[in-house]
Amino acid sequence: MSKRRDAILRTSATAIAQHGVGGLRVNDVAEVAGVSSGLLYYHFKDRDGLLDAALNYINDRARGYRSEGNRSTDSARGRLVHSLLGEIQDRPEVIENSLAWNELRASAVHEERLREPLARTTAAWVDDIADAVSQAQLAGEISPSIDPHRVAVTMTALVEGLSGRWLCQEISTEDARSHVLGAIDVVIPAETTIPSTPSRISKEQ
């Protein structure tokens, strides 16, 4: 991504977080990003194109901080837990992302044009979590009877709901993360024993 394009999308995410979808104005974004309106229209065609790209930017940024530190976690289930907790952190970029996401979700109730791109980016998040669940199942750390997609839909919806209460300061960061952990223990309990799989047996032989 070019520096100018990145600046435009970063500015757009900030505008949505601070002023809502209605506060995303092409001329204002161009001015803050330090580019001409013509360049912005060149990259994104119109305001809807900018909004769609901003949604993808917000989703990609979330993927980045959700995966931070995963290499230091040996457990596949641990990486899943880390990813879900990653959505609630006292970090400026996480808070801004969460504010923007909640603004977009609320606006989509009344603005039909937002529903398809929001559904697409939500589905990408669900797929990421479902894949993490599947990886933990392959490692024998989560029951194979659990449906990864259903669990992913449940957990992302729960995290999103807790995020809204956290942003409104109804609950603290610590409490929100504690609720996420409690839900994980109920919905995705760890296997108490890790059975030997055919692949492990063949490797040992």
C-alpha positions in Angstrom: 0.0 0.0 0.0 1.4 3.4 -0.9 2.0 6.0 1.8 -0.7 8.3 0.5 -3.3 5.6 0.2 -2.5 4.4 3.7 -2.8 8.0 5.0 -6.2 8.4 3.4 -7.5 5.1 4.9 -6.0 5.9 8.3 -7.6 9.3 8.3 -10.9 7.8 7.2 -10.9 5.3 10.0 -10.2 8.1 12.5 -13.1 10.2 11.0 -15.6 7.3 11.4 -14.4 6.6 14.9 -14.7 10.3 16.0 -17.7 11.5 14.0 -19.6 8.4 12.7 -20.2 7.4 9.2 -21.8 10.8 8.5 -18.6 12.5 9.5 -16.7 10.8 6.6 -16.4 13.7 4.2 -14.1 13.3 1.2 -12.8 16.9 1.2 -12.0 16.7 5.0 -10.3 13.4 4.6 -8.2 14.7 1.7 -7.2 17.8 3.7 -6.2 15.9 6.9 -4.4 13.2 4.8 -2.5 15.9 2.9 -3.6 14.9 -0.5 -5.8 16.5 -3.2 -9.5 15.5 -3.5 -8.7 14.5 -7.1 -6.1 11.9 -5.9 -8.6 10.6 -3.4 -11.2 10.1 -6.1 -8.6 8.6 -8.4 -7.9 5.9 -5.8 -11.5 5.3 -4.5 -13.8 6.7 -7.2 -16.4 8.0 -4.8 -17.4 8.2 -1.1 -18.9 4.7 -1.1 -15.6 3.4 -2.5 -13.7 5.2 0.2 -16.0 3.8 2.9 -15.7 0.3 1.5 -11.9 0.6 1.5 -11.9 2.0 5.0 -13.8 -1.0 6.2 -11.2 -3.3 4.7 -8.5 -1.2 6.3 -10.1 -1.5 9.7 -10.5 -5.3 9.3 -6.8 -5.7 8.2 -5.6 -3.6 11.1 -7.6 -5.7 13.5 -6.0 -8.8 12.0 -2.6 -7.4 12.7 -3.0 -6.7 16.4 -5.0 -9.9 17.0 -2.1 -11.9 15.7 0.6 -10.1 17.6 2.5 -12.3 20.0 1.0 -15.5 18.6 4.5 -17.0 17.9 5.2 -16.9 21.6 2.1 -19.0 22.3 2.7 -22.7 21.7 -0.9 -23.8 22.2 -3.3 -23.6 19.3 -6.1 -22.9 21.7 -3.9 -20.2 23.4 -3.6 -18.5 20.0 -7.4 -18.6 19.6 -7.8 -17.0 23.1 -5.2 -14.4 22.3 -7.0 -13.5 19.1 -10.3 -13.0 20.8 -8.8 -11.0 23.6 -7.0 -8.8 21.1 -10.2 -6.9 20.3 -10.2 -5.4 23.8 -7.0 -3.6 24.6 -6.1 -0.2 26.0 -4.2 0.8 22.9 -5.1 3.8 20.7 -5.4 1.8 17.5 -7.6 -0.9 19.1 -9.9 1.7 20.7 -10.1 3.6 17.4 -10.8 0.5 15.4 -13.5 -0.6 17.9 -15.1 2.8 17.8 -15.2 2.8 14.0 -16.6 -0.7 13.9 -19.4 0.0 16.4 -20.3 3.2 14.4 -20.5 1.2 11.2 -22.6 -1.5 12.8 -25.0 1.0 14.2 -25.3 2.9 10.9 -25.9 -0.3 8.9 -29.2 -0.7 10.8 -30.6 2.2 8.9 -28.3 2.5 5.9 -28.8 -0.5 3.6 -25.7 0.3 1.5 -23.5 -0.4 4.4 -24.8 -3.9 5.1 -23.0 -5.9 2.3 -19.5 -4.5 2.9 -20.0 -4.9 6.7 -21.3 -8.4 6.3 -18.3 -9.2 4.1 -15.7 -7.9 6.6 -17.6 -9.6 9.5 -17.5 -12.9 7.6 -13.7 -12.5 7.2 -13.4 -12.1 11.0 -15.6 -15.1 11.6 -13.5 -17.2 9.2 -10.3 -16.2 11.0 -11.7 -17.4 14.3 -13.2 -20.5 12.8 -9.8 -21.4 11.3 -8.2 -20.9 14.7 -10.8 -23.2 16.3 -10.1 -25.9 13.6 -6.4 -25.6 14.3 -7.0 -26.2 18.0 -9.2 -29.2 17.1 -6.4 -30.6 14.9 -4.0 -30.2 17.9 -6.4 -32.2 20.1 -7.0 -29.1 22.4 -10.7 -28.6 21.6 -13.4 -31.3 21.1 -13.9 -32.3 17.5 -17.6 -32.2 18.1 -17.6 -28.4 18.2 -18.7 -26.7 15.0 -16.0 -24.1 14.2 -18.2 -21.7 12.3 -21.0 -21.7 14.8 -18.6 -21.1 17.6 -16.9 -18.3 15.7 -20.2 -16.6 15.0 -21.1 -16.8 18.7 -17.7 -15.6 20.0 -17.3 -12.7 17.6 -20.8 -11.5 18.4 -20.1 -11.7 22.1 -16.8 -9.9 21.8 -18.4 -7.2 19.7 -21.2 -6.7 22.2 -18.7 -6.5 25.1 -16.6 -4.1 23.1 -19.6 -1.7 22.9 -20.1 -1.8 26.7 -16.4 -1.3 27.2 -16.3 1.7 24.9 -19.2 3.2 26.8 -17.2 2.6 30.0 -20.0 0.5 31.4 -17.3 -2.1 32.1 -13.5 -1.9 32.5 -11.0 -3.3 30.1 -10.1 -5.9 32.7 -13.8 -6.9 33.2 -14.5 -7.1 29.5 -11.5 -9.4 29.0 -12.5 -11.5 32.0 -16.0 -12.0 30.4 -14.4 -13.0 27.2 -12.3 -15.6 29.0 -15.3 -16.9 30.9 -17.3 -17.3 27.7 -14.4 -19.1 26.0 -14.2 -21.6 28.9 -17.9 -22.4 28.5 -18.2 -22.3 24.7 -14.8 -23.7 23.7 -13.7 -25.7 26.7 -10.2 -27.2 26.6 -9.9 -30.9 26.2 -8.6 -32.5 29.5 -6.8 -35.2 27.6 -5.1 -35.0 24.2 -5.7 -38.2 22.3 -3.1 -39.6 19.9 -3.9 -38.9 16.3 -2.9 -41.1 13.4 -0.6 -38.4 12.1 1.2 -38.4 15.5 1.5 -42.1 15.6 2.9 -42.3 12.1 5.5 -39.7 13.0 6.6 -41.5 16.1 7.0 -44.7 14.2 
